[in-house]
Amino acid sequence: MTALLKERLRSHRLTAPARTPVEAARHMLAVQSQDFLAGRWALGIRAAGSATLAAVDAAFDRGELVRTHTMRGTLHTVPAEDVRWVLSVTGERQLRQDATRQRQLGIDDALIARVEAAFRDRLADGGRNRAQLFDDLTDLGIDPGGQRGVHLIYALNVRGILVQGPVVRRDGAVSREQLFVLAEQWIPETAAPADPLAEFFVRYVDGHGPATVDDFAWWSGLPITAAREAVERGRHRVTETADGVYVAASHPRRAAGSDDTRVLALPMFDEYYISYADRSAVASAESMALIGPGKNGMVRASLLAAGRIAGAWTHSAAVGRHREHPIPELFDAALDLEQVAAALRRYADFVAVH
């Protein structure tokens, strides 16, 4: 293994797990979560002990974690105390990037303000799921079809009006939905960092290093000029190793007996793979073609061995019908089958307690 892979495994909390899923989220800052279950497993696999889906969901219910569009127009799970300042860095660019599609859908500032006022009234006494918000739009005479409803909710997410918070429970089934709530009621008032742009870069390096400015620009969705400015303003808080590669100034402690080579079952869209402009350090060209992103934007759940992608795995996506034994697809015939089974069993144990 290369030193880069060993350090990535540690910074991602895969060999230096956090005490709890919430602490893992705080270390990572933002975990890609357009697939809600995958985002929760991304925290579970980065926590010590036997983290469960129920424990992650409880953190959402307590208001410690939320899910919203923090960057690149994509849903991420974020510690609640970090949402406002992150959106202060990324929100304006996300809105500009969505402006053309909004115009095509007949969405303008006046319509957004009208919807915001209505949603504030409907959400004053508690959260509502997406279907209920779509019904509210219909009551207002606004057709939510053709992605209009999705883009209106997105606009309110990026403006920091809405977040997804409490998990909607399903008897005997894995929950896959959250309630939308008013951010001002759900998110605690916390002081923003003195320099949010620098903080954004430093927190990225803490949870993802070693990484370059190009990696940070891709992950953050910021233009390269803004990313370079973030580096200049935050470089005194990280360490530059060589050729513009940055690592954290302090490193999480590796777990006793941690094994850099063991097989791990990473979720769809996992940060270890997806959050870099250059993914060649962790996957061959052949593996990347098999994992994605594909034409539909999907990134498959992967098997990691010695820090590199060595396979994929699947489980039932149907609510309440998750397979007890997820199915592996090996890219490397030399993979230890007992380790693969153990990695998938860890996920099965996580999702079983919901």
ChimeraX attribute file (.defattr): number of C-alpha atoms within 10 A of each C-alpha:
attribute: neighborCount
match mode: 1-to-1
recipient: residues
	/A:1	10
	/A:2	9
	/A:3	8
	/A:4	17
	/A:5	18
	/A:6	18
	/A:7	20
	/A:8	23
	/A:9	22
	/A:10	25
	/A:11	29
	/A:12	23
	/A:13	27
	/A:14	25
	/A:15	27
	/A:16	20
	/A:17	26
	/A:18	26
	/A:19	13
	/A:20	20
	/A:21	27
	/A:22	22
	/A:23	16
	/A:24	25
	/A:25	25
	/A:26	21
	/A:27	21
	/A:28	24
	/A:29	21
	/A:30	28
	/A:31	26
	/A:32	27
	/A:33	25
	/A:34	17
	/A:35	15
	/A:36	19
	/A:37	18
	/A:38	19
	/A:39	24
	/A:40	25
	/A:41	25
	/A:42	27
	/A:43	27
	/A:44	28
	/A:45	27
	/A:46	26
	/A:47	24
	/A:48	18
	/A:49	12
	/A:50	13
	/A:51	23
	/A:52	25
	/A:53	22
	/A:54	17
	/A:55	19
	/A:56	23
	/A:57	22
	/A:58	16
	/A:59	19
	/A:60	22
	/A:61	17
	/A:62	12
	/A:63	18
	/A:64	20
	/A:65	27
	/A:66	28
	/A:67	29
	/A:68	27
	/A:69	29
	/A:70	28
	/A:71	23
	/A:72	17
	/A:73	18
	/A:74	15
	/A:75	22
	/A:76	22
	/A:77	28
	/A:78	25
	/A:79	25
	/A:80	23
	/A:81	19
	/A:82	20
	/A:83	27
	/A:84	23
	/A:85	20
	/A:86	22
	/A:87	21
	/A:88	17
	/A:89	19
	/A:90	21
	/A:91	22
	/A:92	12
	/A:93	19
	/A:94	23
	/A:95	16
	/A:96	11
	/A:97	12
	/A:98	14
	/A:99	15
	/A:100	12
	/A:101	14
	/A:102	19
	/A:103	10
	/A:104	10
	/A:105	17
	/A:106	10
	/A:107	18
	/A:108	13
	/A:109	10
	/A:110	9
	/A:111	13
	/A:112	16
	/A:113	12
	/A:114	11
	/A:115	20
	/A:116	18
	/A:117	11
	/A:118	15
	/A:119	22
	/A:120	14
	/A:121	10
	/A:122	16
	/A:123	17
	/A:124	11
	/A:125	10
	/A:126	12
	/A:127	21
	/A:128	20
	/A:129	16
	/A:130	17
	/A:131	11
	/A:132	14
	/A:133	22
	/A:134	21
	/A:135	15
	/A:136	18
	/A:137	19
	/A:138	14
	/A:139	10
	/A:140	12
	/A:141	9
	/A:142	15
	/A:143	14
	/A:144	19
	/A:145	11
	/A:146	9
	/A:147	13
	/A:148	20
	/A:149	22
	/A:150	13
	/A:151	18
	/A:152	21
	/A:153	23
	/A:154	23
	/A:155	24
	/A:156	20
	/A:157	23
	/A:158	25
	/A:159	17
	/A:160	21
	/A:161	20
	/A:162	28
	/A:163	28
	/A:164	27
	/A:165	29
	/A:166	25
	/A:167	20
	/A:168	15
	/A:169	14
	/A:170	13
	/A:171	8
	/A:172	10
	/A:173	14
	/A:174	21
	/A:175	19
	/A:176	16
	/A:177	17
	/A:178	23
	/A:179	20
	/A:180	28
	/A:181	26
	/A:182	22
	/A:183	19
	/A:184	13
	/A:185	13
	/A:186	21
	/A:187	21
	/A:188	15
	/A:189	11
	/A:190	12
	/A:191	10
	/A:192	15
	/A:193	13
	/A:194	8
	/A:195	12
	/A:196	18
	/A:197	21
	/A:198	22
	/A:199	20
	/A:200	22
	/A:201	25
	/A:202	26
	/A:203	20
	/A:204	25
	/A:205	28
	/A:206	26
	/A:207	28
	/A:208	29
	/A:209	29
	/A:210	24
	/A:211	24
	/A:212	20
	/A:213	22
	/A:214	18
	/A:215	23
	/A:216	27
	/A:217	21
	/A:218	20
	/A:219	20
	/A:220	23
	/A:221	19
	/A:222	19
	/A:223	13
	/A:224	16
	/A:225	11
	/A:226	14
	/A:227	23
	/A:228	17
	/A:229	15
	/A:230	23
	/A:231	23
	/A:232	12
	/A:233	17
	/A:234	19
	/A:235	16
	/A:236	12
	/A:237	19
	/A:238	19
	/A:239	17
	/A:240	17
	/A:241	10
	/A:242	7
	/A:243	7
	/A:244	12
	/A:245	17
	/A:246	22
	/A:247	25
	/A:248	22
	/A:249	14
	/A:250	11
	/A:251	15
	/A:252	17
	/A:253	13
	/A:254	17
	/A:255	15
	/A:256	8
	/A:257	7
	/A:258	13
	/A:259	13
	/A:260	17
	/A:261	15
	/A:262	17
	/A:263	26
	/A:264	25
	/A:265	26
	/A:266	26
	/A:267	27
	/A:268	28
	/A:269	26
	/A:270	21
	/A:271	21
	/A:272	25
	/A:273	24
	/A:274	17
	/A:275	21
	/A:276	22
	/A:277	16
	/A:278	15
	/A:279	16
	/A:280	13
	/A:281	14
	/A:282	21
	/A:283	18
	/A:284	14
	/A:285	11
	/A:286	9
	/A:287	19
	/A:288	18
	/A:289	11
	/A:290	16
	/A:291	23
	/A:292	18
	/A:293	14
	/A:294	12
	/A:295	6
	/A:296	7
	/A:297	9
	/A:298	13
	/A:299	18
	/A:300	21
	/A:301	21
	/A:302	27
	/A:303	26
	/A:304	24
	/A:305	21
	/A:306	18
	/A:307	25
	/A:308	23
	/A:309	25
	/A:310	23
	/A:311	24
	/A:312	22
	/A:313	20
	/A:314	18
	/A:315	16
	/A:316	13
	/A:317	11
	/A:318	11
	/A:319	12
	/A:320	14
	/A:321	12
	/A:322	17
	/A:323	14
	/A:324	15
	/A:325	14
	/A:326	16
	/A:327	15
	/A:328	19
	/A:329	14
	/A:330	17
	/A:331	15
	/A:332	12
	/A:333	10
	/A:334	8
	/A:335	17
	/A:336	12
	/A:337	13
	/A:338	9
	/A:339	14
	/A:340	24
	/A:341	17
	/A:342	15
	/A:343	20
	/A:344	24
	/A:345	16
	/A:346	19
	/A:347	24
	/A:348	18
	/A:349	14
	/A:350	21
	/A:351	20
	/A:352	16
	/A:353	12
	/A:354	18
